[in-house]
């Protein structure tokens, strides 16, 4: 009986590991270029933030992510940006820290303001899974709930030369399929 139970549990674990991942929750953001397909590189994001903060206080956001690359006979590359929209009036991060699965610092990315939020250029140095830490400062007059929408902006379908050229976000948006994988994080501001 014990052996039969062990075999059935083992088969259930194998079936769960081989089951297809649900469709990506991202849509093509391009208005110039129509993608007409799902993202080649799907990014699953779990976002957490400081649950309570004071007005003018720091909020630390942690993004745990894992990438799923669509199997293909033709090789392809991607370009990734991490960040998003931080709470209204918050001073966004100037940098993001990439941590490996063991918690060791792997890289630091510089961030900049764009029309659609604060985004940090990863320079394509992302392992298939890891953790990214971002810190922002709330405004001194913040009250209620501070809401942030954070995650990844990805451009996929690049070839090796295009990936090496490393275009900026605006040029990449015109030329490649752009997908966004974000989650909402809410921090309660206590007065």
Order of alpha helices (4+ residues) and beta strands (2+ residues): alpha-beta-beta-beta-beta-beta-beta-beta-beta-beta-alpha-alpha-beta
